[in-house]
Amino acid sequence: MAAFDLVTPSAGELSVLVEVPHAGLAVPDDVQAVLAAPLDALMRDADLYVDKLYANAPSRGARLLVSNVSRYVVDLNRDRGDVDRGTVTDHPAPVGAQPRGVVWRATTDGRPVLRRPLNYQGLLARLSRYYEPYHAALGTTLAELRERHGFAILLAAHSMPSTGRTLHADPGSERADVVPGTRGRTSCDPRLIDLVDAHFRAAGLSVLHDTPYRGGFSTVHYGRPAEGLHAIQIELNRALYMDEDSFEPRENDFRALAVLLDSLLDAIGKLDLRSRRS
């Protein structure tokens, strides 16, 4: 199985790339051997079905990049250097300060992910096999889109639990329906932020910017609007489309949300961000 899939548009082409880094559930045998977390934790910490919610993106003209491996293998929305000493004991220069860096050692409800810490060579092997190819594809695609269209838009597609968990920044707090993350409106053109906001509010959904998620590595790293690269992270409340206990999608709600996301991509595709708003 490929570590990720990059699907090109089947009709037209927008200057838009949708990336889904956390919907995958695959765990290779070598990682499974050191994995302590049970299947229910792996599913609970995945952005389940987000790849399916955006499955029509190529038919709307956007490119779609989807990781097939679990974030317990490697978290693609972290800096490659986000590692703490508890995760990789012999790391020469760990800079992480929490247990859910580029490799997780604890689930969001505090259970162990790893049976034992990784060594540095093991970390490098994971980064080489999964992280580096994914971000090479992401970066190359954005560069190609910007070259052809004069700008590129990255929509980082995620989902979130309806209530903050033990190791989240907001344990026990109920969350909005949609959380756009733009690092304080710095990672993309304001026109994109305002369009996303208005689109979901018009559908009757609650929107709260940057709380509790301001945008992760992809938003920070690729969101350089002064260079024609615009990144926005969109967190969807899982209660909108699935049963969080059984992990089953609710068919009618799922279909309605997918249609709403299709129309969002249609609206984003009409933006021309080559010129600045005065």
TIDRENVO-441526 format. One record per residue: residue in three letters; x, y, z of N, C-alpha, C, O, CB in turn. Coordinates in steps of 0.02 Angstrom, whole numbers, padded with zeros to 5 digits, always signed. Glycine has a CB too. Layout:
residues N
ALAXYZXYZXYZXYZXYZ...
end
This chain:
residues 278
MET+00041-00060+00000+00000+00000+00000+00043+00062+00000+00093+00066+00036-00047+00000+00060ALA+00024+00111-00041+00061+00174-00043+00051+00211+00023-00003+00209+00052+00038+00217-00103ALA+00103+00246+00045+00098+00284+00107+00049+00342+00101+00019+00363+00150+00166+00310+00128PHE+00041+00368+00040-00007+00422+00028-00030+00418-00044+00002+00387-00087+00024+00491+00044ASP-00086+00451-00057-00113+00457-00125-00119+00530-00143-00142+00571-00102-00181+00421-00132LEU-00099+00547-00203-00108+00615-00230-00151+00609-00292-00130+00580-00342-00038+00650-00246VAL-00212+00635-00287-00261+00629-00341-00265+00696-00377-00276+00748-00346-00331+00608-00314THR-00257+00695-00442-00259+00756-00483-00330+00768-00507-00371+00722-00508-00210+00751-00543PRO-00346+00830-00526-00414+00846-00546-00438+00806-00606-00400+00792-00652-00420+00920-00562SER-00501+00787-00604-00531+00753-00660-00568+00801-00706-00589+00782-00761-00579+00700-00635ALA-00575+00863-00684-00609+00914-00725-00581+00982-00708-00585+01004-00650-00686+00912-00715GLY-00552+01017-00758-00525+01083-00745-00468+01080-00695-00443+01026-00679-00579+01130-00720GLU-00447+01138-00671-00396+01139-00618-00401+01203-00580-00394+01258-00608-00326+01129-00647LEU-00412+01198-00516-00409+01255-00471-00339+01260-00442-00300+01212-00446-00462+01248-00414SER-00323+01317-00415-00259+01325-00381-00265+01305-00308-00246+01342-00263-00234+01398-00388VAL-00293+01246-00297-00310+01223-00230-00285+01152-00219-00294+01108-00262-00387+01226-00218LEU-00252+01141-00163-00233+01074-00141-00266+01061-00073-00256+01099-00026-00155+01067-00136VAL-00304+01007-00069-00333+00984-00006-00288+00930+00021-00276+00879-00013-00406+00959-00015GLU-00262+00939+00082-00221+00886+00112-00258+00857+00172-00287+00894+00212-00151+00914+00133VAL-00255+00791+00178-00287+00755+00233-00233+00712+00266-00223+00655+00245-00348+00712+00209PRO-00199+00738+00317-00142+00701+00345-00159+00650+00399-00117+00609+00417-00094+00749+00374HIS-00222+00652+00426-00235+00612+00486-00293+00563+00480-00314+00535+00531-00250+00658+00542ALA-00319+00551+00420-00375+00504+00413-00352+00431+00407-00393+00386+00417-00416+00522+00353GLY-00289+00419+00392-00264+00352+00381-00265+00309+00444-00258+00335+00500-00195+00355+00354LEU-00272+00244+00435-00273+00198+00491-00220+00143+00486-00213+00103+00532-00342+00166+00497ALA-00184+00140+00431-00136+00086+00420-00076+00092+00467-00050+00146+00479-00112+00086+00347VAL-00056+00035+00494+00004+00031+00537+00048-00025+00511+00029-00084+00517-00016+00019+00613PRO+00105-00010+00481+00150-00062+00455+00173-00110+00510+00173-00092+00569+00211-00030+00421ASP+00193-00169+00490+00210-00221+00539+00265-00200+00586+00263-00215+00646+00231-00284+00502ASP+00316-00163+00560+00372-00145+00604+00350-00094+00657+00378-00093+00712+00429-00116+00563VAL+00301-00053+00641+00275-00006+00691+00227-00041+00738+00225-00026+00798+00240+00054+00656GLN+00187-00087+00711+00140-00124+00752+00175-00161+00809+00147-00169+00863+00101-00175+00710ALA+00237-00182+00797+00274-00219+00847+00289-00178+00910+00300-00206+00964+00339-00244+00818VAL+00290-00112+00904+00305-00069+00962+00245-00027+00982+00251+00018+01023+00365-00024+00947LEU+00187-00042+00953+00127-00002+00966+00089-00031+01026+00072-00090+01027+00081+00000+00905ALA+00077+00010+01076+00040-00011+01135-00033+00008+01132-00075-00025+01163+00072+00018+01197ALA-00050+00060+01096-00118+00085+01095-00165+00036+01061-00148+00007+01009-00121+00153+01059PRO-00224+00025+01089-00273-00020+01058-00307+00013+00998-00299+00073+00986-00326-00042+01109LEU-00344-00027+00961-00377-00004+00899-00425+00054+00913-00429+00101+00873-00414-00061+00866ASP-00461+00051+00969-00509+00104+00982-00474+00171+00991-00501+00223+00972-00551+00088+01043ALA-00414+00171+01021-00377+00234+01029-00352+00259+00961-00355+00319+00947-00317+00224+01077LEU-00328+00213+00919-00305+00231+00853-00361+00264+00813-00349+00313+00778-00277+00170+00816MET-00420+00236+00817-00477+00264+00781-00500+00330+00812-00519+00376+00776-00535+00215+00780ARG-00498+00334+00877-00520+00396+00911-00474+00454+00896-00497+00512+00894-00524+00385+00986ASP-00410+00441+00885-00363+00494+00871-00352+00506+00796-00311+00548+00777-00296+00478+00904ALA-00388+00469+00755-00386+00481+00683-00440+00531+00663-00491+00538+00697-00394+00415+00643ASP-00429+00566+00609-00480+00610+00580-00524+00567+00534-00521+00572+00473-00449+00671+00541LEU-00564+00524+00565-00601+00474+00528-00646+00505+00474-00682+00553+00487-00642+00432+00574TYR-00642+00476+00415-00686+00492+00358-00674+00560+00326-00710+00579+00280-00757+00488+00380VAL-00625+00598+00350-00613+00663+00319-00593+00656+00246-00612+00697+00204-00559+00702+00358ASP-00556+00604+00231-00539+00591+00161-00601+00578+00119-00604+00598+00060-00491+00532+00155LYS-00651+00546+00148-00713+00532+00112-00755+00596+00106-00789+00606+00055-00753+00477+00148LEU-00754+00638+00156-00792+00700+00153-00767+00745+00095-00807+00780+00064-00786+00738+00219TYR-00702+00742+00082-00673+00782+00028-00659+00742-00035-00622+00764-00079-00608+00815+00053ALA-00689+00683-00040-00674+00638-00096-00690+00668-00164-00661+00649-00214-00710+00573-00088ASN-00737+00715-00165-00756+00746-00229-00711+00804-00249-00721+00835-00301-00828+00772-00225ALA-00661+00819-00209-00617+00876-00224-00589+00873-00295-00590+00924-00329-00560+00879-00174PRO-00563+00816-00318-00536+00815-00387-00588+00830-00441-00572+00859-00493-00505+00748-00401SER-00651+00810-00428-00703+00824-00478-00722+00898-00477-00754+00922-00525-00764+00781-00464ARG-00703+00934-00425-00715+01007-00422-00655+01046-00448-00658+01107-00454-00731+01029-00350GLY-00601+01011-00465-00542+01043-00492-00484+01049-00445-00431+01076-00464-00560+01110-00515ALA-00490+01025-00383-00436+01029-00333-00396+00965-00332-00421+00912-00351-00465+01044-00263ARG-00334+00970-00311-00293+00910-00299-00306+00887-00227-00321+00927-00183-00217+00925-00311LEU-00299+00822-00218-00314+00792-00153-00256+00747-00132-00240+00699-00166-00380+00752-00155LEU-00225+00765-00075-00169+00727-00047-00192+00694+00018-00211+00729+00065-00107+00773-00036VAL-00189+00628+00021-00215+00591+00078-00162+00542+00103-00138+00500+00065-00280+00554+00060SER-00145+00547+00167-00101+00498+00198-00141+00436+00215-00197+00440+00240-00066+00526+00261ASN-00112+00377+00201-00146+00314+00217-00125+00285+00284-00157+00239+00309-00132+00264+00162VAL-00071+00311+00313-00046+00282+00375-00072+00321+00435-00087+00380+00430+00031+00281+00376SER-00076+00287+00490-00100+00317+00553-00052+00371+00577+00008+00369+00564-00108+00264+00607ARG-00080+00420+00611-00037+00471+00642+00004+00442+00699+00051+00474+00722-00080+00530+00668TYR-00013+00381+00722+00030+00347+00771+00095+00323+00739+00143+00310+00775-00008+00288+00802VAL+00097+00318+00674+00159+00301+00639+00203+00363+00634+00261+00361+00654+00144+00272+00568VAL+00175+00417+00609+00208+00481+00607+00154+00534+00599+00107+00525+00561+00261+00485+00549ASP+00161+00589+00635+00112+00643+00629+00138+00693+00578+00187+00728+00590+00100+00677+00699LEU+00105+00695+00522+00127+00736+00466+00112+00810+00476+00133+00851+00435+00094+00712+00402ASN+00075+00827+00528+00061+00897+00542+00103+00923+00600+00082+00967+00638-00014+00906+00558ARG+00163+00895+00607+00212+00918+00656+00277+00932+00620+00291+00905+00567+00221+00865+00713ASP+00317+00976+00649+00386+00985+00625+00425+00921+00636+00416+00887+00687+00420+01045+00662ARG+00468+00904+00590+00507+00842+00596+00551+00842+00659+00570+00789+00682+00550+00831+00534GLY+00566+00900+00685+00607+00904+00745+00568+00905+00810+00597+00912+00864+00650+00964+00742ASP+00502+00899+00807+00460+00901+00866+00462+00833+00901+00417+00792+00892+00387+00921+00848VAL+00514+00824+00941+00526+00760+00976+00549+00776+01046+00590+00820+01056+00579+00716+00938ASP+00523+00739+01095+00548+00748+01163+00589+00686+01183+00587+00634+01150+00489+00759+01213ARG+00625+00694+01238+00671+00641+01260+00634+00578+01280+00663+00524+01277+00714+00666+01317GLY+00572+00584+01302+00534+00525+01321+00514+00482+01262+00499+00423+01270+00474+00545+01359THR+00513+00512+01202+00494+00475+01143+00554+00444+01108+00551+00387+01086+00457+00521+01094VAL+00608+00482+01103+00670+00459+01071+00727+00473+01120+00751+00530+01125+00682+00494+01001THR+00747+00423+01157+00792+00433+01213+00862+00457+01192+00895+00493+01230+00799+00370+01252ASP+00884+00437+01132+00952+00456+01111+00951+00511+01058+01000+00518+01021+00990+00395+01086HIS+00897+00548+01053+00894+00602+01004+00948+00654+01021+00953+00674+01079+00824+00636+01003PRO+00988+00676+00973+01043+00722+00989+01021+00792+01008+01058+00828+01042+01089+00726+00930ALA+00962+00813+00986+00940+00881+01000+00864+00885+01003+00833+00917+00961+00967+00930+00947PRO+00833+00853+01053+00759+00854+01056+00734+00924+01074+00762+00957+01118+00734+00803+01109VAL+00683+00946+01039+00655+01013+01052+00583+01010+01074+00555+01061+01095+00662+01057+00991GLY+00551+00952+01070+00481+00946+01090+00473+00949+01165+00518+00931+01202+00452+00881+01063ALA+00414+00972+01186+00401+00977+01257+00336+00942+01275+00310+00951+01331+00398+01049+01278GLN+00308+00901+01229+00245+00866+01243+00247+00798+01209+00286+00788+01162+00184+00908+01219PRO+00204+00752+01231+00210+00683+01208+00176+00668+01141+00173+00610+01121+00181+00638+01259ARG+00152+00718+01107+00119+00707+01043+00152+00749+00989+00122+00794+00960+00043+00723+01047GLY+00216+00733+00978+00254+00768+00926+00249+00732+00860+00197+00705+00843+00326+00776+00947VAL+00304+00731+00823+00303+00699+00757+00292+00623+00764+00268+00591+00718+00368+00713+00719VAL+00311+00596+00821+00290+00528+00841+00257+00534+00909+00284+00564+00955+00351+00478+00843TRP+00198+00504+00915+00161+00507+00978+00183+00452+01025+00197+00396+01005+00085+00502+00965ARG+00187+00470+01090+00197+00418+01141+00139+00414+01190+00139+00372+01235+00263+00430+01179ALA+00089+00458+01181+00029+00456+01223-00031+00475+01181-00027+00519+01138+00036+00503+01284THR-00087+00442+01193-00149+00459+01159-00177+00523+01188-00152+00549+01238-00200+00401+01164THR-00230+00549+01157-00259+00611+01183-00294+00601+01250-00307+00649+01285-00308+00640+01132ASP-00310+00538+01267-00338+00526+01333-00286+00498+01382-00304+00472+01435-00397+00478+01328GLY-00222+00504+01364-00169+00490+01412-00142+00419+01413-00099+00404+01454-00192+00507+01478ARG-00166+00376+01370-00141+00307+01368-00077+00303+01327-00067+00344+01282-00195+00259+01339PRO-00033+00255+01342+00029+00250+01303+00017+00227+01232-00025+00183+01219+00077+00201+01338VAL+00054+00257+01186+00053+00236+01116+00109+00186+01103+00100+00138+01066+00059+00296+01069LEU+00168+00198+01134+00227+00157+01122+00239+00107+01178+00230+00123+01237+00288+00202+01114ARG+00258+00046+01160+00279-00003+01211+00346+00016+01242+00360+00002+01300+00283-00074+01179ARG+00387+00049+01201+00452+00071+01224+00473+00131+01181+00447+00139+01126+00506+00013+01220PRO+00517+00173+01206+00539+00230+01166+00574+00208+01101+00600+00152+01097+00586+00275+01206LEU+00573+00251+01052+00610+00239+00991+00683+00257+01001+00700+00295+01047+00580+00279+00933ASN+00726+00230+00959+00794+00257+00955+00797+00305+00896+00752+00308+00855+00847+00200+00949TYR+00851+00343+00893+00856+00396+00843+00855+00368+00772+00824+00398+00727+00920+00435+00853GLN+00887+00312+00761+00887+00282+00694+00816+00259+00675+00797+00263+00616+00935+00223+00691GLY+00779+00235+00723+00710+00216+00709+00668+00275+00690+00625+00270+00645+00680+00181+00769LEU+00678+00331+00723+00642+00393+00705+00660+00414+00635+00616+00430+00595+00658+00449+00755LEU+00725+00414+00619+00746+00436+00552+00717+00390+00498+00700+00413+00443+00823+00436+00547ALA+00710+00326+00513+00682+00279+00464+00609+00297+00451+00586+00295+00393+00688+00207+00489ARG+00571+00313+00504+00501+00332+00494+00495+00397+00454+00454+00403+00409+00465+00340+00562LEU+00537+00445+00471+00535+00508+00435+00552+00499+00361+00519+00528+00318+00583+00559+00467SER+00602+00458+00347+00623+00446+00279+00569+00410+00238+00560+00424+00179+00687+00407+00277ARG+00535+00364+00270+00486+00323+00234+00419+00358+00224+00386+00349+00173+00476+00257+00271TYR+00398+00398+00273+00330+00425+00271+00328+00502+00269+00293+00531+00227+00291+00402+00331TYR+00366+00534+00312+00360+00606+00320+00390+00644+00261+00357+00687+00232+00395+00628+00384GLU+00451+00627+00243+00485+00665+00191+00451+00658+00122+00443+00709+00088+00557+00642+00186PRO+00431+00598+00101+00396+00594+00036+00330+00632+00035+00312+00662-00015+00383+00521+00019TYR+00293+00630+00091+00229+00665+00094+00239+00740+00086+00205+00772+00045+00193+00650+00160HIS+00286+00768+00123+00296+00840+00120+00331+00861+00055+00323+00917+00032+00336+00864+00180ALA+00370+00816+00026+00398+00831-00040+00342+00837-00091+00343+00883-00133+00448+00776-00062ALA+00293+00792-00088+00236+00795-00135+00194+00858-00121+00171+00890-00168+00192+00733-00128LEU+00184+00874-00058+00144+00932-00040+00178+00996-00065+00146+01038-00098+00133+00935+00036GLY+00241+01004-00049+00277+01064-00069+00284+01072-00144+00276+01127-00170+00345+01064-00038THR+00298+01016-00178+00305+01019-00251+00239+01037-00284+00237+01076-00331+00330+00952-00278THR+00184+01009-00259+00118+01024-00287+00101+01097-00279+00077+01129-00326+00065+00980-00255LEU+00112+01124-00220+00097+01195-00209+00140+01239-00255+00115+01289-00282+00109+01214-00136ALA+00203+01221-00263+00247+01261-00306+00223+01259-00378+00224+01310-00413+00319+01235-00302GLU+00200+01200-00401+00175+01194-00469+00111+01235-00479+00103+01269-00530+00161+01121-00486LEU+00066+01233-00430+00004+01272-00435+00018+01346-00436-00012+01384-00474-00042+01255-00377ARG+00064+01368-00393+00081+01439-00392+00113+01460-00459+00099+01515-00484+00130+01455-00334GLU+00154+01418-00487+00186+01434-00550+00134+01441-00606+00141+01485-00649+00237+01379-00569ARG+00084+01399-00606+00034+01401-00659-00018+01456-00649-00042+01486-00697+00000+01335-00664HIS-00037+01468-00586-00094+01513-00572-00074+01579-00541-00115+01625-00537-00142+01478-00528GLY-00013+01585-00519+00008+01646-00486-00002+01646-00411+00022+01691-00376-00028+01704-00515PHE-00035+01595-00385-00045+01586-00313-00067+01514-00302-00088+01480-00349-00097+01637-00284ALA-00063+01491-00240-00087+01423-00223-00120+01426-00155-00100+01463-00111-00028+01372-00223ILE-00173+01385-00148-00210+01380-00085-00204+01309-00058-00219+01261-00093-00285+01400-00095LEU-00183+01304+00004-00182+01240+00039-00239+01238+00089-00242+01280+00135-00113+01228+00075LEU-00284+01190+00081-00336+01179+00131-00317+01117+00170-00320+01061+00145-00407+01170+00097ALA-00296+01127+00232-00276+01072+00276-00339+01046+00310-00367+01079+00354-00221+01096+00329ALA-00361+00986+00290-00426+00959+00310-00419+00913+00371-00383+00864+00369-00458+00922+00251HIS-00454+00931+00424-00450+00894+00487-00519+00886+00517-00567+00916+00494-00403+00930+00536SER-00523+00845+00569-00583+00842+00611-00561+00842+00684-00503+00829+00699-00626+00779+00594MET-00609+00856+00727-00592+00861+00799-00647+00830+00840-00705+00829+00820-00581+00936+00819PRO-00630+00804+00900-00681+00780+00946-00727+00838+00965-00706+00896+00967-00649+00749+01009SER-00790+00822+00979-00837+00874+00997-00822+00906+01065-00843+00962+01080-00907+00846+00998THR-00784+00869+01107-00764+00893+01174-00690+00880+01183-00665+00827+01166-00806+00858+01230GLY-00655+00929+01211-00583+00921+01223-00568+00863+01269-00604+00850+01317-00555+00985+01253ARG-00514+00827+01253-00495+00768+01293-00440+00785+01343-00418+00843+01348-00471+00712+01247THR-00419+00734+01380-00375+00744+01438-00312+00783+01420-00294+00830+01456-00355+00677+01467LEU-00278+00766+01366-00215+00798+01349-00223+00856+01299-00174+00882+01274-00167+00748+01321HIS-00285+00875+01284-00296+00933+01243-00288+00997+01284-00287+00995+01346-00365+00930+01210ALA-00283+01053+01250-00277+01117+01285-00343+01138+01317-00344+01183+01359-00254+01171+01236ASP-00399+01106+01297-00465+01125+01322-00504+01065+01348-00559+01053+01325-00505+01160+01267PRO-00476+01027+01396-00510+00966+01419-00580+00981+01445-00590+01026+01486-00468+00932+01473GLY-00628+00942+01421-00697+00948+01444-00737+01003+01410-00797+01008+01422-00697+00960+01515SER-00706+01044+01369-00741+01100+01338-00776+01077+01274-00749+01039+01234-00692+01157+01322GLU-00838+01101+01266-00873+01088+01203-00847+01135+01150-00831+01193+01163-00950+01096+01212ARG-00844+01110+01088-00813+01147+01035-00863+01171+00983-00918+01145+00977-00760+01105+01002ALA-00843+01221+00945-00884+01246+00890-00890+01193+00836-00855+01143+00837-00854+01311+00861ASP-00936+01205+00789-00944+01159+00733-00884+01159+00687-00863+01107+00662-01007+01175+00695VAL-00857+01219+00675-00801+01227+00629-00749+01273+00659-00766+01326+00685-00826+01254+00561VAL-00686+01252+00656-00632+01294+00681-00582+01305+00625-00541+01261+00610-00597+01262+00743PRO-00584+01363+00592-00531+01380+00544-00468+01403+00582-00472+01444+00627-00555+01436+00495GLY-00411+01375+00563-00348+01394+00594-00303+01431+00545-00285+01403+00493-00313+01332+00622THR-00286+01492+00562-00244+01532+00517-00191+01570+00555-00165+01621+00532-00287+01581+00477ARG-00173+01546+00615-00120+01576+00654-00132+01651+00664-00088+01693+00651-00051+01565+00621GLY-00194+01667+00685-00210+01737+00696-00215+01777+00631-00193+01834+00627-00158+01769+00740ARG-00244+01745+00580-00256+01776+00514-00191+01795+00479-00189+01844+00443-00300+01839+00522THR-00139+01755+00490-00075+01771+00459-00054+01722+00404-00007+01736+00367-00021+01772+00511SER-00088+01665+00398-00064+01612+00353-00096+01615+00284-00078+01576+00240-00078+01545+00384CYS-00143+01660+00274-00175+01665+00208-00208+01733+00200-00213+01772+00248-00228+01609+00198ASP-00230+01747+00139-00263+01810+00124-00329+01816+00163-00365+01766+00170-00277+01815+00048PRO-00344+01875+00190-00407+01884+00228-00469+01865+00188-00519+01844+00217-00414+01955+00251ARG-00466+01871+00122-00525+01854+00082-00541+01780+00087-00600+01761+00087-00513+01872+00009LEU-00491+01738+00093-00502+01666+00101-00532+01652+00170-00579+01613+00176-00436+01627+00092ILE-00505+01683+00221-00531+01674+00289-00604+01694+00293-00645+01658+00321-00489+01714+00340ASP-00620+01752+00266-00688+01778+00270-00736+01736+00229-00794+01727+00249-00690+01850+00245LEU-00713+01709+00173-00756+01666+00132-00773+01602+00171-00831+01582+00173-00721+01648+00066VAL-00723+01571+00201-00734+01509+00239-00782+01523+00297-00829+01484+00308-00668+01481+00266ASP-00771+01576+00332-00814+01595+00388-00887+01603+00365-00932+01573+00394-00789+01660+00420ALA-00897+01642+00313-00965+01657+00289-00999+01594+00262-01059+01585+00271-00963+01711+00235HIS-00960+01551+00230-00989+01490+00200-01020+01445+00254-01076+01422+00245-00935+01452+00161PHE-00984+01433+00307-01010+01389+00359-01065+01422+00400-01113+01389+00420-00954+01366+00405ARG-01058+01486+00414-01111+01521+00451-01176+01522+00412-01230+01516+00441-01089+01593+00468ALA-01172+01530+00346-01232+01530+00305-01268+01463+00307-01329+01460+00295-01214+01547+00232ALA-01231+01410+00323-01261+01343+00330-01288+01331+00400-01311+01276+00415-01210+01290+00311GLY-01284+01381+00443-01310+01375+00511-01262+01344+00560-01283+01323+00614-01371+01335+00510LEU-01198+01340+00543-01149+01310+00587-01113+01364+00628-01106+01421+00606-01098+01269+00547SER-01091+01345+00687-01052+01390+00729-00979+01388+00708-00952+01335+00692-01060+01372+00804VAL-00946+01445+00707-00877+01452+00685-00837+01489+00738-00859+01542+00762-00873+01488+00616LEU-00780+01461+00756-00736+01494+00805-00665+01488+00779-00638+01433+00772-00743+01461+00876HIS-00634+01544+00765-00568+01544+00734-00513+01532+00785-00512+01560+00839-00556+01611+00698ASP-00466+01487+00765-00404+01476+00802-00413+01449+00872-00365+01449+00911-00366+01541+00806THR-00472+01425+00890-00484+01400+00957-00523+01335+00954-00581+01334+00932-00522+01453+00999PRO-00493+01279+00976-00429+01273+01010-00370+01257+00963-00315+01243+00987-00434+01219+01062TYR-00380+01260+00898-00327+01244+00851-00311+01303+00806-00355+01328+00771-00347+01183+00808ARG-00249+01326+00808-00229+01385+00770-00199+01367+00702-00182+01411+00662-00178+01425+00810GLY-00193+01302+00690-00159+01279+00629-00093+01249+00649-00056+01277+00689-00149+01337+00579GLY-00078+01190+00620-00018+01154+00638+00040+01168+00591+00045+01222+00562-00032+01081+00640PHE+00083+01118+00583+00144+01127+00545+00130+01149+00473+00162+01195+00448+00184+01064+00544SER+00083+01117+00440+00070+01134+00370+00048+01207+00363+00070+01241+00317+00016+01088+00341THR+00006+01230+00409-00017+01299+00406+00041+01347+00416+00047+01397+00380-00071+01312+00459VAL+00083+01333+00464+00141+01377+00479+00192+01374+00422+00215+01426+00400+00174+01356+00545HIS+00208+01315+00400+00263+01306+00353+00246+01329+00283+00287+01359+00249+00284+01233+00352TYR+00185+01313+00261+00167+01329+00192+00126+01393+00185+00118+01418+00130+00128+01271+00163GLY+00101+01419+00240+00061+01480+00237+00105+01543+00234+00123+01571+00285+00015+01484+00298ARG+00121+01563+00173+00163+01622+00163+00129+01667+00111+00149+01670+00053+00236+01602+00139PRO+00076+01702+00133+00036+01740+00084+00075+01792+00045+00059+01806-00012-00020+01773+00120ALA+00127+01821+00075+00167+01870+00039+00203+01839-00021+00223+01874-00067+00219+01902+00086GLU+00210+01772-00020+00243+01736-00074+00192+01700-00119+00210+01659-00161+00292+01685-00047GLY+00128+01715-00110+00076+01684-00150+00056+01615-00128+00025+01578-00166+00099+01680-00219LEU+00073+01595-00066+00055+01531-00038+00008+01543+00021+00027+01575+00070+00118+01490-00016HIS-00053+01517+00016-00105+01531+00065-00127+01465+00096-00148+01419+00061-00165+01568+00033ALA-00124+01460+00163-00142+01398+00197-00194+01411+00251-00187+01458+00290-00080+01365+00229ILE-00246+01370+00252-00297+01374+00304-00313+01303+00327-00324+01258+00287-00362+01410+00278GLN-00314+01294+00392-00332+01230+00421-00406+01233+00439-00429+01282+00469-00288+01212+00484ILE-00444+01181+00422-00515+01179+00438-00529+01117+00480-00522+01061+00456-00559+01180+00374GLU-00547+01128+00543-00566+01074+00588-00642+01068+00589-00677+01117+00603-00538+01087+00660LEU-00667+01009+00575-00738+00995+00577-00755+00955+00639-00723+00904+00653-00761+00958+00513ASN-00805+00976+00675-00828+00940+00734-00856+00872+00713-00901+00869+00671-00881+00981+00773ARG-00829+00819+00742-00850+00752+00720-00923+00737+00735-00954+00695+00702-00807+00699+00754ALA-00952+00773+00784-01022+00762+00798-01067+00784+00741-01126+00767+00739-01041+00800+00861LEU-01039+00822+00693-01078+00843+00635-01094+00785+00589-01145+00787+00553-01040+00897+00597TYR-01053+00732+00589-01060+00681+00537-01051+00610+00560-01059+00564+00520-01012+00695+00483MET-01035+00598+00624-01023+00529+00646-01041+00520+00719-01046+00569+00757-00950+00510+00633ASP-01050+00458+00738-01058+00440+00808-00989+00430+00837-00952+00385+00816-01102+00375+00816GLU-00970+00470+00885-00901+00469+00911-00888+00407+00955-00830+00392+00968-00887+00532+00951ASP-00939+00373+00977-00930+00313+01018-00924+00250+00975-00881+00208+00987-00987+00305+01067SER-00967+00245+00925-00965+00185+00882-00919+00193+00822-00903+00144+00788-01036+00169+00858PHE-00897+00255+00809-00855+00273+00752-00892+00265+00684-00860+00266+00632-00793+00229+00751GLU-00957+00258+00687-00996+00250+00625-01019+00318+00599-01043+00360+00638-01056+00204+00637PRO-01013+00330+00534-01040+00392+00506-01116+00391+00507-01147+00337+00500-01014+00403+00434ARG-01147+00449+00515-01220+00456+00508-01234+00476+00436-01217+00531+00415-01250+00508+00560GLU-01264+00431+00399-01267+00437+00327-01294+00504+00302-01262+00536+00260-01309+00382+00300ASN-01351+00525+00326-01382+00586+00301-01340+00647+00319-01330+00692+00277-01452+00594+00328ASP-01316+00649+00381-01274+00706+00402-01208+00708+00364-01184+00761+00345-01261+00702+00478PHE-01180+00648+00354-01118+00644+00316-01127+00670+00246-01086+00710+00221-01092+00571+00315ARG-01180+00649+00213-01192+00670+00145-01202+00746+00141-01176+00779+00095-01253+00634+00116ALA-01239+00774+00188-01252+00846+00188-01187+00885+00198-01177+00937+00166-01302+00864+00242LEU-01144+00861+00242-01081+00896+00254-01035+00891+00194-01001+00940+00177-01046+00868+00316ALA-01034+00833+00160-00993+00826+00100-01016+00874+00045-00975+00903+00010-00997+00753+00074VAL-01081+00883+00038-01107+00930-00011-01086+01001+00007-01068+01041-00037-01184+00926-00016LEU-01087+01017+00072-01067+01084+00094-00993+01096+00079-00973+01151+00061-01080+01092+00169LEU-00952+01045+00086-00881+01051+00072-00868+01056-00004-00823+01092-00025-00842+00992+00100ASP-00908+01021-00043-00903+01029-00116-00915+01102-00136-00878+01131-00175-00954+00983-00152SER-00968+01131-00108-00984+01200-00125-00932+01248-00098-00921+01302-00127-01053+01219-00099LEU-00900+01231-00042-00846+01272-00017-00788+01274-00067-00761+01327-00081-00821+01246+00052LEU-00770+01216-00093-00716+01214-00142-00734+01253-00206-00692+01287-00235-00698+01142-00160ASP-00797+01248-00226-00819+01287-00283-00810+01362-00271-00787+01399-00314-00893+01272-00300ALA-00828+01384-00210-00822+01455-00193-00749+01476-00189-00730+01529-00213-00857+01470-00127ILE-00707+01435-00157-00636+01450-00151-00604+01454-00221-00561+01496-00233-00599+01398-00108GLY-00626+01410-00265-00598+01409-00332-00610+01472-00372-00577+01484-00422-00626+01351-00369LYS-00658+01512-00351-00672+01575-00386-00630+01633-00361-00630+01687-00391-00746+01592-00378LEU-00593+01622-00307-00550+01675-00281-00489+01685-00327-00460+01637-00352-00526+01658-00209ASP-00472+01746-00337-00409+01763-00372-00366+01801-00323-00376+01860-00310-00422+01806-00438LEU-00317+01766-00295-00275+01795-00243-00210+01822-00271-00162+01833-00234-00261+01744-00189ARG-00207+01832-00337-00147+01862-00366-00142+01936-00347-00087+01964-00344-00146+01855-00442SER-00199+01966-00334-00199+02037-00315-00216+02043-00241-00255+02003-00214-00248+02078-00358ARG-00189+02093-00210-00202+02104-00139-00265+02146-00131-00281+02188-00173-00143+02139-00106ARG-00302+02132-00077-00360+02172-00062-00338+02239-00033-00297+02240+00013-00409+02135-00014SER-00364+02294-00057-00344+02360-00032-00380+02374+00033-00370+02427+00063-00360+02416-00084
end
